[in-house]
Amino acid sequence: MTYITKPRLHHPLLTPNALGYTRRDYEGSVSTLCAGCGHDSISSAIIQAAYELDLPPHRVAKLSGIGCSSKTPDYFLSASHGFNTVHGRMPSVLTGANLANRDLIYLGVSGDGDSASIGLGQFAHSIRRGVNMLYIVENNGVYGLTKGQFSATSDKGSKSRKGVVNHDAGVDLVSLALQMGATFVARSFSGDKAQLVPLIKAALAHRGAAFIDCISPCVQFNNHPGSTKSYDYVREHNEAVNRMDLVPAREAITVDYAPGETVPVTQHDGSVLRLHKLAEHYDPSDRVGAMAYLQARQALGEIVTGLLFLDPEARDLHENLGTVETPLNALAEHELVPGSAALEKINAALR
């Protein structure tokens, strides 16, 4: 597949969005992942979300680390800025880029090995600092590039394709994100595009640290009986706490939901999240309650999906640091170098 070039021709009847782009304009190269890989479904959901949000591709910066998941930014938003970093170091590179140019939309794509093992510290610090980004972990529970060893997110008691039992407790990145102060936390399933696309749209519109843990079955090494991250297991044990759609601030649309309570939540940019509750008494504005609910359902072997926590009044890294509105990379030399008098004043304040 690596030698196949995706045709540039577009069907003349493809529907353009408000910017005049069709869905094809948000695509990337032909995927080289295994046929049926959940990661490709996530890439498709990102493409659909960017198309529906009318995002200018050149305003997006996509970053990744190392692994099957970190290959995927090549498969979407080909006209966007891209940076494939080293193993586990994507969050720090994204943080630096965000500090230098706050005007871009930052999308970090990582995997369970990249973020829950070698990059666990980087993941935690980027979340607690409130970097304005969408951080997606494509979570398949194995090291797919090195033939299917258990990763740090593999559940205790799960079995490998060869029947080996995992005796280590798994790292729950959703619980960690909640503890570290993420202001938008969700979990989804690559096989549920109806849930995943609205979550991505809402997370991209959120200001602050947005995190989505997306269960993404590895069809080659972790899609068998005994796996807790296979297509069949996730479908059988998936408990969605809500269904959601994003209403952009500039337009009024209606959404047809099944019977139940619908709760509108206005984000800082004016966009409205409409949460349709499926789980009785679940409150996505209660951080402590979300952590307790996750633990209780996990003990029953269930995988909780949906929007788990949202702080609509979140602050980001730039607000916390008090940086200027102009991106730092656009400041002139005289603005970056204040002169000896200003430096003397700073030094005097530290004595």
GUVEXBA-838399 format. One record per residue (C-alpha): residue number from 1; residue in one letter; x, y, z negated. Coordinates in steps of 0.02 Angstrom, whole numbers. Example, Ala and Ser with C-alpha at 12.3 -4.5 7.8 and 13.67 -1.06 7.14 Angstrom:
<1, A, <615, -225, -390>>
<2, S, <684, -53, -357>>
% end
This chain:
<1, M, <0, 0, 0>>
<2, T, <144, 120, -30>>
<3, Y, <172, 142, 155>>
<4, I, <-8, 190, 193>>
<5, T, <-40, 376, 213>>
<6, K, <-214, 436, 168>>
<7, P, <-297, 516, 321>>
<8, R, <-320, 704, 310>>
<9, L, <-479, 700, 414>>
<10, H, <-639, 744, 320>>
<11, H, <-813, 691, 367>>
<12, P, <-901, 848, 432>>
<13, L, <-1053, 818, 322>>
<14, L, <-960, 811, 155>>
<15, T, <-1041, 933, 33>>
<16, P, <-926, 1076, -20>>
<17, N, <-929, 1151, -194>>
<18, A, <-939, 1336, -236>>
<19, L, <-757, 1360, -183>>
<20, G, <-784, 1275, -15>>
<21, Y, <-688, 1118, -65>>
<22, T, <-756, 943, -38>>
<23, R, <-723, 798, -154>>
<24, R, <-586, 739, -36>>
<25, D, <-489, 900, -70>>
<26, Y, <-468, 844, -251>>
<27, E, <-398, 674, -207>>
<28, G, <-215, 621, -200>>
<29, S, <-112, 481, -126>>
<30, V, <-171, 302, -101>>
<31, S, <-162, 209, -267>>
<32, T, <-29, 73, -284>>
<33, L, <-108, 0, -442>>
<34, C, <-186, -174, -446>>
<35, A, <-357, -189, -364>>
<36, G, <-489, -166, -498>>
<37, C, <-375, -72, -619>>
<38, G, <-475, 36, -738>>
<39, H, <-350, 177, -714>>
<40, D, <-413, 204, -537>>
<41, S, <-589, 228, -604>>
<42, I, <-523, 362, -723>>
<43, S, <-435, 450, -578>>
<44, S, <-599, 447, -483>>
<45, A, <-689, 523, -633>>
<46, I, <-558, 662, -644>>
<47, I, <-582, 699, -459>>
<48, Q, <-770, 706, -479>>
<49, A, <-759, 818, -633>>
<50, A, <-639, 941, -551>>
<51, Y, <-750, 947, -395>>
<52, E, <-908, 979, -496>>
<53, L, <-824, 1112, -603>>
<54, D, <-764, 1204, -447>>
<55, L, <-586, 1204, -513>>
<56, P, <-456, 1286, -399>>
<57, P, <-330, 1143, -380>>
<58, H, <-181, 1262, -383>>
<59, R, <-233, 1321, -558>>
<60, V, <-213, 1146, -631>>
<61, A, <-52, 1076, -705>>
<62, K, <-52, 887, -725>>
<63, L, <84, 802, -828>>
<64, S, <121, 622, -873>>
<65, G, <251, 509, -952>>
<66, I, <299, 332, -900>>
<67, G, <188, 182, -868>>
<68, C, <46, 125, -756>>
<69, S, <-62, 266, -823>>
<70, S, <73, 396, -793>>
<71, K, <79, 349, -608>>
<72, T, <-102, 403, -585>>
<73, P, <-79, 593, -570>>
<74, D, <-11, 556, -396>>
<75, Y, <-183, 489, -352>>
<76, F, <-284, 647, -388>>
<77, L, <-271, 836, -364>>
<78, S, <-130, 829, -237>>
<79, A, <-130, 1020, -222>>
<80, S, <-101, 1045, -409>>
<81, H, <61, 1071, -505>>
<82, G, <133, 906, -565>>
<83, F, <271, 847, -682>>
<84, N, <312, 664, -718>>
<85, T, <415, 670, -878>>
<86, V, <514, 536, -970>>
<87, H, <439, 403, -1082>>
<88, G, <337, 476, -1226>>
<89, R, <392, 656, -1195>>
<90, M, <246, 723, -1095>>
<91, P, <167, 819, -1243>>
<92, S, <322, 925, -1277>>
<93, V, <345, 967, -1093>>
<94, L, <160, 1013, -1081>>
<95, T, <174, 1120, -1237>>
<96, G, <322, 1215, -1164>>
<97, A, <233, 1241, -998>>
<98, N, <78, 1303, -1088>>
<99, L, <179, 1427, -1190>>
<100, A, <261, 1493, -1032>>
<101, N, <102, 1508, -929>>
<102, R, <-62, 1509, -1025>>
<103, D, <-164, 1542, -867>>
<104, L, <-155, 1365, -800>>
<105, I, <-273, 1222, -843>>
<106, Y, <-170, 1084, -924>>
<107, L, <-209, 900, -902>>
<108, G, <-97, 772, -986>>
<109, V, <-117, 589, -934>>
<110, S, <-35, 455, -1037>>
<111, G, <-52, 273, -1090>>
<112, D, <-59, 176, -1251>>
<113, G, <125, 129, -1240>>
<114, D, <176, 306, -1192>>
<115, S, <74, 392, -1330>>
<116, A, <53, 263, -1469>>
<117, S, <230, 195, -1474>>
<118, I, <380, 296, -1416>>
<119, G, <276, 455, -1400>>
<120, L, <172, 440, -1559>>
<121, G, <258, 587, -1644>>
<122, Q, <246, 694, -1489>>
<123, F, <60, 654, -1474>>
<124, A, <26, 700, -1656>>
<125, H, <120, 865, -1651>>
<126, S, <41, 925, -1488>>
<127, I, <-131, 890, -1562>>
<128, R, <-100, 974, -1730>>
<129, R, <-30, 1129, -1644>>
<130, G, <-192, 1152, -1548>>
<131, V, <-115, 1158, -1374>>
<132, N, <-249, 1209, -1250>>
<133, M, <-256, 1050, -1147>>
<134, L, <-352, 895, -1103>>
<135, Y, <-252, 743, -1160>>
<136, I, <-314, 579, -1085>>
<137, V, <-246, 411, -1143>>
<138, E, <-284, 270, -1022>>
<139, N, <-289, 133, -1152>>
<140, N, <-272, -48, -1092>>
<141, G, <-186, -122, -1246>>
<142, V, <-37, -196, -1152>>
<143, Y, <125, -149, -1068>>
<144, G, <70, -181, -890>>
<145, L, <234, -134, -806>>
<146, T, <330, -262, -910>>
<147, K, <211, -409, -890>>
<148, G, <81, -388, -1025>>
<149, Q, <159, -378, -1199>>
<150, F, <46, -311, -1337>>
<151, S, <50, -123, -1356>>
<152, A, <28, -24, -1517>>
<153, T, <-159, -5, -1485>>
<154, S, <-190, -192, -1469>>
<155, D, <-316, -247, -1599>>
<156, K, <-264, -366, -1736>>
<157, G, <-324, -541, -1691>>
<158, S, <-335, -510, -1504>>
<159, K, <-255, -638, -1389>>
<160, S, <-138, -618, -1242>>
<161, R, <-170, -702, -1076>>
<162, K, <-57, -845, -1132>>
<163, G, <-151, -867, -1296>>
<164, V, <-29, -776, -1412>>
<165, V, <-119, -693, -1559>>
<166, N, <-76, -514, -1608>>
<167, H, <-45, -505, -1797>>
<168, D, <-10, -317, -1805>>
<169, A, <-139, -185, -1846>>
<170, G, <-180, -75, -1697>>
<171, V, <-153, 114, -1692>>
<172, D, <-320, 203, -1671>>
<173, L, <-277, 361, -1575>>
<174, V, <-453, 431, -1596>>
<175, S, <-440, 424, -1786>>
<176, L, <-266, 498, -1777>>
<177, A, <-326, 640, -1666>>
<178, L, <-464, 679, -1790>>
<179, Q, <-340, 680, -1934>>
<180, M, <-219, 791, -1839>>
<181, G, <-351, 923, -1808>>
<182, A, <-405, 897, -1627>>
<183, T, <-556, 1006, -1592>>
<184, F, <-631, 896, -1455>>
<185, V, <-621, 708, -1479>>
<186, A, <-704, 576, -1372>>
<187, R, <-689, 396, -1321>>
<188, S, <-753, 320, -1160>>
<189, F, <-738, 169, -1047>>
<190, S, <-670, 170, -870>>
<191, G, <-818, 64, -817>>
<192, D, <-945, 196, -873>>
<193, K, <-925, 340, -752>>
<194, A, <-1093, 414, -801>>
<195, Q, <-1022, 445, -975>>
<196, L, <-841, 482, -929>>
<197, V, <-866, 621, -799>>
<198, P, <-968, 736, -913>>
<199, L, <-842, 707, -1053>>
<200, I, <-697, 759, -940>>
<201, K, <-793, 912, -880>>
<202, A, <-830, 966, -1059>>
<203, A, <-651, 935, -1115>>
<204, L, <-580, 1038, -972>>
<205, A, <-695, 1181, -1020>>
<206, H, <-647, 1170, -1204>>
<207, R, <-519, 1290, -1276>>
<208, G, <-402, 1199, -1392>>
<209, A, <-336, 1022, -1408>>
<210, A, <-457, 904, -1318>>
<211, F, <-424, 717, -1326>>
<212, I, <-509, 573, -1235>>
<213, D, <-462, 393, -1272>>
<214, C, <-522, 294, -1121>>
<215, I, <-526, 105, -1133>>
<216, S, <-458, 48, -965>>
<217, P, <-446, -142, -941>>
<218, C, <-289, -211, -862>>
<219, V, <-356, -337, -736>>
<220, Q, <-188, -424, -723>>
<221, F, <-139, -449, -906>>
<222, N, <-283, -402, -1023>>
<223, N, <-450, -448, -945>>
<224, H, <-475, -623, -1015>>
<225, P, <-575, -706, -1156>>
<226, G, <-494, -659, -1321>>
<227, S, <-447, -484, -1264>>
<228, T, <-535, -340, -1351>>
<229, K, <-502, -224, -1204>>
<230, S, <-573, -328, -1063>>
<231, Y, <-719, -271, -957>>
<232, D, <-836, -401, -1032>>
<233, Y, <-786, -366, -1213>>
<234, V, <-804, -178, -1200>>
<235, R, <-973, -191, -1113>>
<236, E, <-1037, -311, -1248>>
<237, H, <-972, -210, -1396>>
<238, N, <-990, -32, -1332>>
<239, E, <-1094, 80, -1448>>
<240, A, <-1122, 251, -1371>>
<241, V, <-1162, 381, -1504>>
<242, N, <-1223, 508, -1375>>
<243, R, <-1242, 547, -1192>>
<244, M, <-1188, 716, -1129>>
<245, D, <-1190, 836, -984>>
<246, L, <-1103, 1004, -962>>
<247, V, <-1201, 1158, -913>>
<248, P, <-1080, 1289, -844>>
<249, A, <-1106, 1465, -910>>
<250, R, <-1139, 1537, -738>>
<251, E, <-1288, 1428, -691>>
<252, A, <-1443, 1353, -770>>
<253, I, <-1476, 1170, -737>>
<254, T, <-1589, 1041, -816>>
<255, V, <-1542, 864, -862>>
<256, D, <-1663, 718, -869>>
<257, Y, <-1629, 612, -1023>>
<258, A, <-1711, 460, -1097>>
<259, P, <-1823, 491, -1249>>
<260, G, <-1730, 551, -1403>>
<261, E, <-1658, 708, -1478>>
<262, T, <-1556, 825, -1369>>
<263, V, <-1441, 948, -1457>>
<264, P, <-1367, 1099, -1362>>
<265, V, <-1193, 1154, -1417>>
<266, T, <-1121, 1316, -1347>>
<267, Q, <-933, 1317, -1321>>
<268, H, <-820, 1469, -1337>>
<269, D, <-820, 1503, -1150>>
<270, G, <-1010, 1506, -1144>>
<271, S, <-1034, 1334, -1068>>
<272, V, <-1165, 1226, -1152>>
<273, L, <-1147, 1043, -1199>>
<274, R, <-1312, 951, -1208>>
<275, L, <-1290, 801, -1324>>
<276, H, <-1421, 667, -1315>>
<277, K, <-1414, 568, -1476>>
<278, L, <-1417, 379, -1464>>
<279, A, <-1350, 339, -1638>>
<280, E, <-1467, 394, -1777>>
<281, H, <-1395, 522, -1899>>
<282, Y, <-1231, 542, -1804>>
<283, D, <-1166, 721, -1814>>
<284, P, <-1023, 765, -1692>>
<285, S, <-984, 924, -1790>>
<286, D, <-935, 826, -1947>>
<287, R, <-750, 778, -1937>>
<288, V, <-748, 674, -2097>>
<289, G, <-912, 591, -2051>>
<290, A, <-842, 545, -1880>>
<291, M, <-691, 460, -1958>>
<292, A, <-800, 364, -2081>>
<293, Y, <-919, 311, -1942>>
<294, L, <-775, 249, -1834>>
<295, Q, <-705, 144, -1976>>
<296, A, <-875, 70, -2018>>
<297, R, <-914, 20, -1838>>
<298, Q, <-737, -43, -1808>>
<299, A, <-759, -162, -1956>>
<300, L, <-909, -234, -1863>>
<301, G, <-805, -259, -1704>>
<302, E, <-893, -119, -1611>>
<303, I, <-810, 11, -1497>>
<304, V, <-886, 182, -1525>>
<305, T, <-892, 291, -1369>>
<306, G, <-956, 464, -1326>>
<307, L, <-917, 636, -1394>>
<308, L, <-860, 600, -1572>>
<309, F, <-812, 773, -1633>>
<310, L, <-824, 951, -1569>>
<311, D, <-775, 1118, -1644>>
<312, P, <-852, 1248, -1525>>
<313, E, <-758, 1391, -1612>>
<314, A, <-585, 1315, -1597>>
<315, R, <-425, 1416, -1587>>
<316, D, <-278, 1367, -1478>>
<317, L, <-89, 1379, -1496>>
<318, H, <-77, 1553, -1418>>
<319, E, <-206, 1625, -1538>>
<320, N, <-116, 1547, -1686>>
<321, L, <52, 1619, -1629>>
<322, G, <-19, 1788, -1580>>
<323, T, <59, 1789, -1406>>
<324, V, <16, 1922, -1280>>
<325, E, <-121, 1897, -1152>>
<326, T, <3, 1908, -1007>>
<327, P, <86, 1740, -973>>
<328, L, <263, 1741, -1042>>
<329, N, <334, 1691, -872>>
<330, A, <258, 1850, -798>>
<331, L, <337, 1972, -922>>
<332, A, <472, 2089, -859>>
<333, E, <647, 2093, -934>>
<334, H, <616, 2253, -1031>>
<335, E, <464, 2170, -1112>>
<336, L, <561, 2013, -1158>>
<337, V, <716, 2107, -1222>>
<338, P, <654, 2239, -1345>>
<339, G, <826, 2316, -1377>>
<340, S, <946, 2329, -1523>>
<341, A, <834, 2444, -1627>>
<342, A, <693, 2317, -1630>>
<343, L, <814, 2177, -1671>>
<344, E, <886, 2278, -1815>>
<345, K, <710, 2302, -1883>>
<346, I, <677, 2115, -1874>>
<347, N, <842, 2073, -1959>>
<348, A, <810, 2200, -2096>>
<349, A, <641, 2120, -2132>>
<350, L, <726, 1952, -2159>>
<351, R, <857, 2014, -2282>>
% end
